[in-house]
Amino acid sequence: MATYRKRAIDARFLSLVDNNKNINVGQEEWILQLPVRKVADTRLANILYNQDVRTVKDLLDIVSGRGWKSLLRIEGVGKTSYYHLLSKHK
């Protein structure tokens, strides 16, 4: 889980920290505690909130076991929201 989480954080959330292209432990904890609303659009954040996904850590816990595509199986999550979440820009 730790290696998967590190790769996911590096790939998706690198733009949320500084430009040095490396995420240190403090930044990783900061990212994990970010509310989902900071990384997802409002509609998707509301859907995830209703599924008890409140933080980036909660989101990564779900996808680490079932894969990112498992988000598409949540009622209300469409391809547009899914791809926007996975994109590296906000």
Buried (B, 14 or more C-beta within 10 A) or exposed (E): EEEEBEEBBBEBBBEBBEEEEEBEEEBBEBBBEBEBBEBBBEBBBBBBBEBEBBBBBBBBBBBBEEEBEEBEEBEEBEEEBBEBBEEEEE
